[in-house]
């Protein structure tokens, strides 16, 4: 704007710029000024350690961040992770796992495991079928927090729902892109689940678990319709229900009138 104002101001003792030249120069100045300004839709907010450091200044420590991976897929478990970062040895480049390449996630996974306290818990398809996906996810997240080597004094969790933990817990919507401890947990959960789905692909070939990780992509839906559900599929997700009705009609009909109350297996791992 300052450049444009200067150009439009008459200057005594000098040749005046004609109207067309002024318009061209004005357009060029506007384009130059616009190029210097950040575009709103390109602004990326990176996670920070601000919330954890504020708690540390109040004498509240350790602080855990937790997140899960795998709510949406048709197959495989929900994997939850909890991480307590070392304030003096935080790996550089932590971010929401969805904004990182698989290669970058793998590098950060190793660095987080080497420098932080990490715990992982799984909610298998049986628990998802029994409890529903939300409750199973919250259960796994709470299990991951409980499995940490050192009990946290405060927990930050991604999402809207607080966890049933023995300490205070804050739910942060979009937390994996805002809170560094949650971002670290999102990386651990994502890498762990992706590797697990690659292992399940060896157990159940033909579904393509190694590529789509259980999500409802066309390749997976085609295999589900052709092969029927595997033991790793979530029985009450709509595409799986349709495939079970096609391949196992008697079993699908029986499930309409029965509820599985058996306890699902529990898996928790501290790193």
BAFI-3210 file (N, C-alpha, C; in Angstrom, 3 decimals, decimal comma, padded with zeros to 6 digits):
// residues 271
n [1|2|3|4|5|6|7|8|9|10|11|12|13|14|15|16|17|18|19|20|21|22|23|24|25|26|27|28|29|30|31|32|33|34|35|36|37|38|39|40|41|42|43|44|45|46|47|48|49|50|51|52|53|54|55|56|57|58|59|60|61|62|63|64|65|66|67|68|69|70|71|72|73|74|75|76|77|78|79|80|81|82|83|84|85|86|87|88|89|90|91|92|93|94|95|96|97|98|99|100|101|102|103|104|105|106|107|108|109|110|111|112|113|114|115|116|117|118|119|120|121|122|123|124|125|126|127|128|129|130|131|132|133|134|135|136|137|138|139|140|141|142|143|144|145|146|147|148|149|150|151|152|153|154|155|156|157|158|159|160|161|162|163|164|165|166|167|168|169|170|171|172|173|174|175|176|177|178|179|180|181|182|183|184|185|186|187|188|189|190|191|192|193|194|195|196|197|198|199|200|201|202|203|204|205|206|207|208|209|210|211|212|213|214|215|216|217|218|219|220|221|222|223|224|225|226|227|228|229|230|231|232|233|234|235|236|237|238|239|240|241|242|243|244|245|246|247|248|249|250|251|252|253|254|255|256|257|258|259|260|261|262|263|264|265|266|267|268|269|270|271]
n.u [000,832|001,979|003,851|002,191|000,873|002,957|003,588|001,355|001,436|001,879|004,925|006,837|008,587|009,333|008,742|005,363|003,682|001,729|-001,812|-002,208|000,316|000,486|-001,576|-000,584|001,777|000,634|-000,826|001,287|002,553|000,595|000,487|003,047|003,012|001,002|002,225|004,025|002,526|001,331|-000,804|-004,055|-005,198|-002,999|-001,601|000,031|-000,317|001,881|002,457|003,115|005,105|003,895|001,630|002,460|004,796|003,775|002,357|004,489|005,823|004,047|004,595|003,551|004,142|005,020|003,815|001,524|000,844|-001,726|-003,015|-004,915|-005,001|-006,826|-009,688|-011,530|-011,206|-012,299|-011,272|-008,985|-007,297|-007,991|-005,388|-003,814|-001,744|000,449|002,508|005,259|007,129|010,606|011,465|013,934|014,949|013,595|012,507|013,157|010,864|008,383|004,987|001,504|000,634|-000,655|000,217|002,709|005,136|005,280|007,951|009,149|007,635|008,509|011,184|010,882|009,421|011,338|013,048|011,401|010,801|013,327|013,882|011,813|009,157|007,075|003,993|001,777|-001,480|-003,938|-007,158|-008,941|-010,796|-012,895|-013,523|-014,284|-016,556|-018,154|-018,343|-018,655|-017,118|-016,234|-016,240|-014,473|-012,149|-011,650|-011,272|-008,905|-007,129|-007,083|-005,960|-003,419|-002,337|-002,297|-000,373|002,064|005,522|006,023|003,653|001,548|000,965|-000,775|-002,858|-003,062|-005,350|-006,175|-009,061|-012,606|-013,358|-012,780|-010,570|-010,883|-008,929|-006,474|-005,550|-005,771|-007,311|-007,246|-009,154|-008,336|-009,387|-008,353|-005,852|-003,542|-002,319|-001,660|-000,620|002,435|003,104|000,870|001,070|003,396|002,427|000,530|002,117|003,434|001,220|000,187|002,348|002,759|000,281|000,163|002,301|001,405|-000,861|000,374|001,534|-000,775|-001,642|-000,080|-001,113|-003,719|-003,938|-004,764|-006,637|-005,356|-004,371|-001,835|-001,505|-003,798|-004,370|-006,692|-008,722|-011,733|-011,359|-011,803|-010,436|-010,303|-013,028|-013,853|-012,396|-013,461|-016,109|-015,665|-014,169|-015,301|-015,704|-012,812|-011,225|-010,282|-011,889|-014,270|-017,258|-019,706|-019,546|-020,847|-020,173|-018,975|-021,015|-022,735|-021,157|-020,930|-023,564|-023,835|-021,906|-022,000|-024,799|-026,433|-024,989|-024,891|-027,595|-028,060|-026,580|-028,183|-029,796|-028,290|-025,906|-022,529|-020,956|-018,537|-015,266|-012,986|-009,682|-006,808|-004,209|-001,318|001,532|004,550|007,163]
n.v [-001,197|001,235|001,594|001,907|004,295|006,118|006,040|007,127|009,740|013,034|014,406|017,210|019,032|016,894|014,528|013,714|010,651|008,838|007,884|005,137|004,021|004,439|002,769|000,270|000,133|000,309|-002,121|-003,930|-003,327|-004,063|-006,826|-007,533|-006,845|-008,565|-010,996|-011,040|-011,379|-013,803|-016,471|-017,124|-019,724|-021,295|-021,258|-022,989|-024,483|-025,527|-028,141|-027,344|-027,124|-025,729|-026,057|-028,216|-027,154|-025,043|-026,418|-027,713|-025,532|-024,987|-026,957|-029,403|-032,507|-035,773|-035,110|-036,496|-037,181|-038,384|-040,424|-041,986|-044,480|-045,671|-045,657|-045,511|-047,692|-050,826|-053,128|-054,744|-053,641|-050,878|-048,738|-047,350|-044,822|-043,551|-040,926|-039,609|-036,892|-035,950|-032,923|-031,751|-033,060|-033,267|-034,711|-033,241|-031,871|-033,006|-033,678|-033,669|-036,913|-037,384|-035,435|-036,143|-037,951|-041,525|-042,361|-040,310|-040,505|-042,989|-042,489|-040,568|-042,089|-043,937|-042,144|-040,993|-043,242|-043,725|-041,519|-040,849|-041,684|-044,324|-045,900|-048,433|-049,505|-051,878|-052,133|-054,771|-056,131|-057,653|-056,324|-053,861|-054,642|-055,386|-053,143|-050,772|-048,403|-045,921|-046,218|-048,369|-047,197|-045,161|-046,763|-048,132|-045,969|-045,111|-047,406|-047,324|-045,047|-045,955|-047,890|-046,658|-046,286|-044,486|-043,050|-040,531|-037,091|-035,458|-035,480|-035,028|-035,437|-036,267|-035,033|-034,939|-036,151|-036,815|-038,961|-041,912|-041,656|-041,813|-039,349|-035,766|-034,849|-033,407|-032,832|-032,157|-030,733|-031,479|-031,916|-033,340|-031,740|-029,547|-029,911|-030,947|-033,370|-034,939|-035,045|-036,582|-038,992|-039,583|-040,274|-042,566|-044,278|-044,452|-045,529|-047,944|-049,234|-049,381|-051,114|-053,378|-054,005|-054,706|-057,063|-058,554|-058,836|-060,864|-062,986|-063,030|-063,159|-061,463|-059,489|-057,052|-055,640|-054,659|-052,446|-050,659|-050,662|-051,522|-049,697|-048,422|-048,590|-048,852|-051,200|-052,773|-053,113|-054,568|-056,946|-057,774|-058,293|-060,376|-062,353|-062,520|-061,722|-061,576|-062,943|-060,685|-058,565|-055,994|-056,779|-055,367|-053,134|-051,432|-052,265|-054,714|-056,094|-056,434|-058,083|-060,320|-061,163|-062,051|-064,121|-065,608|-066,202|-067,449|-067,065|-064,269|-063,658|-064,779|-063,072|-060,889|-061,329|-061,904|-061,013|-060,428|-060,988|-061,652|-061,165|-059,069|-059,596|-058,204|-056,019|-054,437|-052,432|-051,261|-049,059]
n.w [000,000|000,730|-001,287|-003,497|-002,827|-002,906|-005,612|-006,780|-006,092|-007,221|-008,525|-008,282|-010,819|-012,295|-014,987|-015,487|-014,824|-017,096|-017,210|-017,954|-017,501|-014,777|-013,847|-014,589|-013,084|-010,587|-010,466|-010,562|-008,168|-006,330|-006,780|-006,001|-003,293|-002,407|-002,780|-000,727|001,529|003,860|002,906|004,126|004,036|003,815|006,098|008,620|011,684|014,097|016,510|019,959|022,984|024,927|026,699|028,290|029,410|030,907|032,876|034,090|035,235|037,224|038,928|038,288|037,226|036,040|032,656|030,442|027,025|024,890|022,240|019,605|016,956|014,201|014,367|012,275|010,365|008,800|009,721|012,012|015,081|017,360|018,109|020,833|022,222|024,732|025,819|027,566|027,327|027,512|028,819|028,297|026,152|023,607|020,626|017,457|015,067|015,628|014,935|013,965|013,106|010,713|009,018|008,282|006,346|005,719|005,950|007,446|009,773|010,705|011,373|013,429|015,225|016,208|017,485|019,429|021,018|022,005|023,573|025,269|027,632|026,867|026,144|024,927|024,001|022,963|021,481|020,566|017,698|018,859|021,261|020,231|018,801|020,939|022,678|021,207|018,919|019,963|022,814|023,037|022,063|023,971|026,188|025,452|025,319|028,006|029,122|027,978|029,193|031,853|031,617|031,443|032,397|034,480|036,566|035,306|036,285|035,068|032,164|028,676|026,106|022,769|021,136|022,046|024,394|027,800|029,706|031,741|034,072|036,751|037,347|036,699|033,588|030,414|027,557|024,255|021,421|018,197|019,141|018,369|016,556|018,018|020,646|021,845|023,152|022,612|019,839|019,614|020,674|018,726|016,573|017,519|017,875|015,249|013,690|015,036|014,642|011,812|011,279|012,576|011,030|008,653|009,476|009,991|007,416|006,428|007,794|006,875|003,806|000,723|001,290|001,301|003,498|004,050|002,481|002,561|005,236|006,469|006,018|004,413|001,497|-002,119|-003,026|-000,711|-000,100|-002,315|-001,982|000,436|-000,273|-002,034|-000,657|001,831|005,372|007,548|010,521|011,653|011,066|011,873|013,148|013,136|011,564|008,776|005,954|006,534|007,787|005,595|004,000|005,630|005,725|003,154|002,876|005,247|006,127|008,134|010,500|010,571|010,889|013,409|015,042|015,259|017,383|019,571|022,073|022,541|025,448|026,424|027,811|026,186|024,842|026,456|025,735|026,594|026,339|027,574|026,750]
ca.u [000,000|002,861|004,420|001,155|000,627|004,080|003,513|000,228|001,633|002,583|006,244|007,106|009,855|009,591|007,717|004,258|003,392|000,365|-002,765|-001,997|001,520|000,165|-002,380|000,280|002,655|-000,194|-001,093|002,521|002,797|-000,358|000,900|004,249|002,614|000,247|003,160|004,727|001,599|000,981|-002,192|-004,694|-005,444|-001,731|-000,978|000,064|000,010|002,627|002,298|004,106|005,246|003,432|000,770|003,270|005,721|002,985|002,102|005,768|006,090|003,171|005,029|002,816|004,931|005,068|002,640|001,409|-000,050|-002,167|-003,812|-005,168|-005,061|-007,618|-011,132|-012,347|-011,092|-013,223|-010,558|-007,847|-007,583|-007,640|-004,115|-003,678|-000,397|000,649|003,919|005,776|008,354|011,636|011,509|015,282|015,419|012,436|012,891|012,733|009,999|007,136|003,802|000,381|001,121|-001,298|000,936|004,063|005,264|005,611|009,384|009,420|007,036|009,362|012,361|010,458|009,031|012,552|013,582|010,503|010,995|014,653|014,046|010,618|008,432|006,043|003,175|000,808|-002,547|-004,756|-008,540|-009,135|-012,147|-013,903|-013,965|-015,001|-017,884|-018,922|-018,523|-018,715|-015,780|-015,847|-015,901|-013,269|-011,014|-011,382|-010,726|-007,511|-006,353|-006,885|-005,023|-002,085|-001,879|-002,019|000,790|003,300|006,443|005,850|002,280|001,510|000,174|-001,776|-002,933|-003,726|-005,795|-006,759|-010,489|-013,588|-013,713|-011,773|-010,347|-011,036|-007,576|-006,332|-005,108|-006,549|-007,208|-007,834|-009,371|-007,973|-009,825|-007,235|-004,664|-002,344|-001,677|-001,464|000,111|003,560|003,033|-000,156|001,638|004,298|001,590|-000,116|003,128|003,619|000,019|000,066|003,391|002,489|-000,864|000,512|003,142|000,554|-001,699|001,233|001,665|-002,054|-001,742|000,547|-002,035|-004,926|-003,609|-005,862|-007,422|-004,572|-004,158|-000,523|-001,545|-004,839|-004,408|-008,023|-009,716|-012,771|-011,036|-012,424|-009,725|-010,705|-014,439|-013,956|-011,898|-014,426|-017,256|-015,240|-013,647|-016,017|-014,924|-011,810|-011,334|-009,811|-012,844|-015,210|-018,464|-020,889|-019,374|-021,835|-019,719|-018,706|-022,341|-023,223|-020,354|-021,274|-024,890|-023,658|-021,074|-022,394|-026,141|-026,946|-024,265|-025,322|-028,939|-027,963|-026,041|-029,242|-030,521|-027,350|-024,910|-021,310|-020,577|-017,240|-014,241|-012,016|-008,295|-006,185|-002,794|-000,695|002,979|005,323|008,457]
ca.v [000,000|002,390|001,731|002,435|005,687|006,903|006,106|007,957|011,120|013,832|014,880|018,452|019,114|015,651|014,174|013,001|009,332|008,863|007,031|003,720|003,602|004,404|001,575|-000,899|000,123|-000,009|-003,555|-004,639|-003,135|-004,876|-008,217|-007,715|-006,797|-009,779|-012,121|-011,002|-011,689|-015,226|-016,789|-017,698|-021,145|-022,000|-021,159|-024,277|-024,361|-026,686|-028,393|-026,738|-027,682|-024,662|-026,555|-029,034|-026,307|-024,293|-027,337|-027,925|-024,346|-025,065|-028,094|-030,602|-033,335|-035,788|-034,845|-037,453|-036,935|-039,663|-040,386|-043,322|-044,641|-046,808|-045,667|-045,616|-048,875|-051,939|-054,286|-054,470|-053,016|-049,491|-048,690|-046,128|-044,598|-042,486|-040,523|-038,562|-036,370|-035,347|-031,507|-031,375|-033,914|-033,486|-034,860|-032,159|-032,234|-033,663|-033,082|-034,578|-038,004|-037,319|-034,473|-036,648|-039,094|-042,759|-042,402|-039,381|-041,078|-044,083|-041,885|-039,960|-043,185|-044,425|-041,095|-040,865|-044,421|-043,648|-040,338|-040,572|-042,828|-044,660|-047,092|-048,691|-050,456|-052,234|-052,598|-055,651|-056,098|-058,204|-055,266|-052,870|-055,210|-055,452|-051,862|-049,760|-047,909|-044,838|-046,743|-049,182|-046,284|-044,525|-047,820|-048,354|-044,789|-045,178|-048,504|-046,870|-044,155|-046,776|-048,742|-045,875|-046,664|-043,522|-042,524|-039,083|-036,239|-034,809|-036,101|-034,364|-036,440|-035,706|-035,272|-034,257|-036,928|-037,074|-040,371|-042,366|-041,826|-041,503|-037,958|-034,831|-035,084|-032,392|-033,216|-031,048|-030,991|-031,211|-031,873|-033,876|-030,645|-028,415|-030,271|-031,749|-034,721|-035,659|-035,305|-037,725|-040,185|-039,892|-040,942|-043,918|-045,075|-044,674|-046,448|-049,252|-049,870|-049,704|-052,306|-054,498|-054,373|-055,423|-058,428|-059,233|-059,149|-062,171|-063,972|-063,046|-062,604|-061,232|-058,302|-055,841|-054,899|-054,021|-051,184|-049,726|-050,729|-051,845|-048,663|-048,832|-048,185|-049,794|-052,482|-053,531|-053,457|-055,630|-058,180|-058,160|-058,892|-061,602|-063,359|-062,546|-061,140|-062,374|-062,854|-059,363|-057,532|-055,532|-057,423|-054,539|-052,020|-051,709|-053,119|-056,061|-056,700|-056,858|-059,220|-061,485|-061,620|-062,750|-065,324|-066,383|-065,686|-067,975|-066,386|-062,874|-063,614|-065,079|-061,909|-059,907|-061,647|-062,236|-060,011|-061,048|-060,363|-062,155|-060,133|-059,031|-059,698|-056,939|-055,955|-053,151|-052,547|-050,071|-049,013]
ca.w [000,000|000,762|-002,625|-004,365|-002,477|-003,411|-007,062|-007,205|-005,658|-008,226|-008,111|-008,978|-011,509|-013,000|-015,962|-014,881|-015,371|-017,619|-016,505|-018,228|-016,795|-013,349|-013,588|-014,681|-011,912|-009,429|-010,485|-010,211|-006,738|-005,579|-006,883|-005,182|-001,887|-002,113|-002,727|000,554|002,610|003,957|002,605|005,303|003,926|003,788|007,410|009,314|013,104|014,553|017,949|020,841|024,328|025,807|027,771|029,194|030,163|031,886|033,987|034,760|036,053|038,406|039,723|037,889|036,312|034,570|031,829|029,333|025,904|024,335|021,024|019,053|015,510|013,756|014,657|011,082|009,510|008,918|010,269|012,874|016,370|017,665|018,833|021,621|022,734|025,703|025,781|028,452|026,729|028,353|028,422|027,877|025,059|022,746|019,218|016,578|013,952|016,024|014,325|013,752|012,256|009,397|008,187|008,072|005,450|006,439|006,244|008,538|010,985|011,180|012,016|014,686|016,111|016,872|018,368|020,584|021,876|022,621|024,435|026,071|028,192|025,887|026,377|023,867|024,330|021,808|021,633|019,419|017,119|019,765|022,184|019,424|018,541|022,175|023,374|020,157|018,603|020,858|024,135|022,918|021,897|025,258|027,042|025,070|025,714|029,457|029,370|027,606|030,262|033,037|031,359|031,436|033,479|035,575|036,504|035,065|037,164|034,228|030,843|027,562|025,139|021,560|020,961|022,895|025,574|028,817|030,000|033,128|034,606|038,179|037,474|035,883|032,151|029,545|026,167|023,369|020,053|017,298|019,989|017,733|015,837|018,924|021,863|021,383|023,710|021,858|018,519|019,761|020,840|017,446|015,741|018,060|017,595|013,809|013,220|015,635|013,973|010,431|011,286|012,959|009,894|007,707|010,000|009,780|005,994|006,236|008,360|006,039|002,486|-000,214|001,637|001,071|004,738|004,060|001,732|003,019|006,702|006,957|005,713|003,451|000,129|-003,071|-003,044|000,472|-000,230|-003,320|-001,363|001,470|-000,956|-002,710|000,274|003,099|006,475|008,254|011,977|012,082|010,695|012,901|012,659|013,046|010,639|007,721|004,845|007,043|007,987|004,281|003,535|006,455|005,302|001,886|002,996|006,435|006,459|009,404|011,583|010,597|011,466|014,837|015,744|015,489|018,616|020,631|022,436|023,051|026,720|026,862|027,948|025,095|025,288|026,776|025,401|026,910|026,261|027,936|026,074]
c.u [000,865|003,477|003,400|000,904|001,731|004,024|002,419|000,413|002,380|003,902|006,582|008,464|010,203|008,460|006,633|004,062|001,961|-000,515|-002,535|-000,776|001,266|-000,619|-001,515|001,189|001,870|-000,515|000,128|002,805|001,867|000,036|002,120|003,897|001,861|001,163|003,885|003,841|001,319|-000,485|-002,824|-004,853|-004,151|-001,030|-001,092|000,504|000,694|002,399|003,429|004,118|004,700|002,596|001,571|004,195|004,993|002,684|003,374|006,117|005,217|003,556|004,302|003,646|005,008|003,720|002,648|000,478|-000,480|-003,080|-003,989|-005,110|-005,968|-009,070|-011,957|-012,280|-012,156|-012,592|-009,405|-008,236|-007,491|-006,363|-004,007|-002,261|-000,408|002,151|004,175|007,103|009,313|011,775|012,865|015,787|014,243|012,901|012,361|011,823|008,719|005,940|002,690|000,822|000,540|-000,576|002,357|004,046|005,556|007,078|009,728|008,822|007,932|010,592|011,994|010,009|010,247|013,091|012,707|010,727|012,328|014,738|012,878|010,094|007,216|005,294|002,118|-000,225|-003,418|-006,173|-008,855|-010,554|-013,226|-014,412|-014,714|-016,420|-018,758|-019,295|-018,909|-017,348|-015,332|-015,415|-014,635|-012,028|-010,646|-010,801|-009,256|-006,634|-006,068|-005,900|-003,593|-001,507|-001,482|-000,760|002,108|004,206|006,313|004,446|002,281|000,673|-000,924|-001,698|-003,632|-004,089|-006,422|-008,253|-011,355|-013,788|-012,542|-011,680|-010,583|-009,649|-007,550|-005,861|-006,009|-006,285|-007,914|-007,959|-009,138|-008,395|-008,710|-005,912|-003,409|-001,629|-001,365|-000,528|001,200|003,521|001,989|000,351|002,570|003,505|000,916|000,837|003,326|002,431|-000,080|001,091|003,135|001,359|-000,533|001,351|002,332|-000,315|-000,889|001,442|000,373|-002,255|-001,110|-000,364|-003,284|-004,620|-004,857|-006,674|-006,670|-004,337|-002,849|-000,526|-002,569|-005,047|-005,815|-009,089|-010,609|-012,502|-011,646|-011,755|-010,166|-012,165|-014,634|-013,508|-012,868|-015,640|-016,900|-014,872|-014,503|-015,142|-013,915|-012,055|-010,947|-010,773|-013,793|-016,622|-019,624|-020,672|-020,122|-021,312|-019,432|-020,016|-022,879|-022,469|-020,666|-022,637|-024,793|-022,962|-021,490|-023,779|-026,676|-026,295|-024,714|-026,708|-028,902|-027,473|-027,085|-029,913|-029,599|-026,382|-023,717|-020,871|-019,236|-016,226|-013,277|-010,608|-007,709|-004,703|-002,303|000,798|003,606|006,686|009,449]
c.v [001,245|002,632|002,350|003,905|006,568|007,063|007,052|009,421|011,890|014,323|016,101|018,404|017,859|015,368|013,350|011,646|009,332|007,832|005,556|003,197|003,480|003,136|000,326|-001,020|-000,220|-001,486|-004,347|-004,531|-003,985|-006,347|-008,495|-007,744|-008,068|-010,977|-012,183|-011,443|-013,179|-015,438|-017,508|-019,200|-021,963|-021,969|-022,496|-024,045|-025,638|-026,896|-027,780|-027,458|-026,699|-025,180|-027,381|-028,162|-025,476|-025,160|-027,577|-026,751|-024,324|-026,232|-029,383|-031,354|-034,747|-035,544|-035,831|-036,913|-038,274|-039,448|-041,819|-043,291|-045,825|-046,816|-045,991|-046,904|-049,922|-053,139|-053,830|-053,749|-051,500|-049,531|-047,336|-046,030|-043,452|-042,197|-039,441|-038,109|-035,869|-033,886|-031,069|-032,180|-034,298|-033,634|-033,703|-032,712|-032,949|-032,911|-034,123|-035,652|-037,946|-036,345|-034,929|-037,807|-040,348|-042,847|-041,505|-039,898|-042,168|-043,548|-041,314|-041,011|-043,687|-043,403|-040,913|-042,022|-044,350|-042,548|-040,091|-041,850|-043,084|-045,914|-047,192|-049,695|-050,671|-052,600|-053,451|-055,559|-056,647|-057,153|-054,179|-053,355|-055,149|-054,077|-050,702|-049,077|-046,799|-045,372|-047,589|-048,297|-045,627|-045,531|-048,042|-047,178|-044,798|-046,282|-048,091|-045,947|-044,963|-047,618|-047,972|-046,270|-045,769|-042,941|-041,015|-038,360|-035,505|-035,439|-035,149|-035,429|-035,740|-036,026|-034,500|-034,912|-037,095|-038,567|-040,663|-042,691|-041,432|-040,077|-037,070|-035,086|-033,960|-032,944|-031,989|-031,422|-030,580|-031,209|-032,399|-032,834|-029,456|-028,717|-031,276|-033,185|-035,562|-035,985|-036,508|-039,027|-040,576|-040,627|-042,377|-044,804|-045,423|-045,690|-047,849|-049,957|-050,254|-050,977|-053,550|-054,956|-055,072|-056,864|-059,207|-059,598|-060,497|-063,282|-064,134|-062,435|-062,404|-059,986|-056,999|-055,009|-054,117|-052,662|-050,201|-049,737|-050,926|-050,818|-049,089|-048,266|-049,209|-051,163|-053,374|-053,986|-054,592|-056,968|-058,688|-058,832|-060,245|-062,708|-063,535|-061,998|-062,133|-062,253|-061,479|-058,239|-057,220|-055,880|-056,476|-053,239|-052,378|-052,566|-054,549|-056,795|-057,236|-058,080|-060,479|-062,047|-062,411|-064,099|-066,223|-065,950|-066,189|-067,270|-064,943|-062,743|-063,869|-063,870|-060,841|-060,110|-062,014|-061,103|-060,720|-060,316|-060,863|-061,035|-060,211|-059,106|-058,318|-057,003|-054,544|-053,352|-051,224|-050,170|-048,232]
c.w [000,000|-000,598|-003,562|-004,073|-003,019|-004,910|-007,528|-006,860|-006,743|-007,669|-008,939|-009,638|-012,251|-013,970|-015,276|-015,572|-015,857|-016,933|-016,712|-017,486|-015,303|-013,002|-013,615|-013,468|-010,647|-009,333|-010,066|-008,723|-005,899|-005,599|-006,008|-003,705|-001,503|-001,988|-001,394|001,710|002,654|003,649|003,775|005,235|003,860|005,150|008,138|010,750|013,554|016,051|018,747|022,186|025,373|026,969|028,783|030,043|031,216|033,104|034,789|035,667|037,305|039,308|039,398|036,849|036,893|033,905|030,664|028,258|025,331|023,135|020,524|017,537|015,202|014,171|013,423|010,294|009,766|009,594|011,135|014,150|016,323|018,492|019,524|022,152|023,733|025,770|026,818|027,874|027,803|027,940|027,889|026,685|024,149|021,300|018,376|015,480|014,325|015,438|014,308|012,761|010,849|008,463|007,869|007,077|006,263|006,823|007,420|009,844|011,569|011,903|013,377|015,693|016,894|017,857|019,602|021,550|022,616|023,677|025,380|026,704|027,307|026,325|025,287|024,372|023,099|022,248|020,416|018,873|018,043|020,744|021,432|019,141|019,784|022,720|022,470|020,041|019,549|022,213|024,096|022,791|023,220|026,244|026,740|025,473|027,214|029,826|029,036|028,675|031,493|032,863|031,333|032,596|034,704|035,502|036,279|036,099|036,386|032,846|029,874|026,536|023,947|021,500|021,936|024,255|026,526|029,099|031,469|033,672|036,077|038,417|036,624|034,397|031,405|028,135|025,292|021,947|019,094|018,015|019,324|016,883|016,707|020,086|021,498|021,908|022,985|020,459|018,564|019,892|019,530|016,521|016,205|017,702|016,112|013,312|013,763|014,900|012,531|010,364|011,656|011,794|008,812|008,167|009,801|008,310|005,684|006,749|007,502|004,678|001,633|000,065|001,371|002,315|004,732|003,351|002,302|004,526|007,273|006,645|004,539|002,062|-000,840|-003,105|-001,886|000,356|-001,238|-002,735|-000,303|000,845|-001,564|-001,728|001,520|004,210|007,052|009,758|012,489|011,711|011,854|012,444|012,395|012,279|009,350|006,562|005,286|007,295|006,664|003,780|004,340|006,059|004,002|002,072|004,165|006,899|007,793|010,584|011,702|011,212|012,962|015,632|016,001|016,836|019,774|020,856|023,044|024,311|027,227|026,911|026,778|025,660|025,489|026,478|025,706|026,937|026,659|027,263|026,931]
res [x|x|x|x|x|x|x|x|x|x|x|x|x|x|x|x|x|x|x|x|x|x|x|x|x|x|x|x|x|x|x|x|x|x|x|x|x|x|x|x|x|x|x|x|x|x|x|x|x|x|x|x|x|x|x|x|x|x|x|x|x|x|x|x|x|x|x|x|x|x|x|x|x|x|x|x|x|x|x|x|x|x|x|x|x|x|x|x|x|x|x|x|x|x|x|x|x|x|x|x|x|x|x|x|x|x|x|x|x|x|x|x|x|x|x|x|x|x|x|x|x|x|x|x|x|x|x|x|x|x|x|x|x|x|x|x|x|x|x|x|x|x|x|x|x|x|x|x|x|x|x|x|x|x|x|x|x|x|x|x|x|x|x|x|x|x|x|x|x|x|x|x|x|x|x|x|x|x|x|x|x|x|x|x|x|x|x|x|x|x|x|x|x|x|x|x|x|x|x|x|x|x|x|x|x|x|x|x|x|x|x|x|x|x|x|x|x|x|x|x|x|x|x|x|x|x|x|x|x|x|x|x|x|x|x|x|x|x|x|x|x|x|x|x|x|x|x|x|x|x|x|x|x|x|x|x|x|x|x|x|x|x|x|x|x|x|x|x|x|x|x]
***
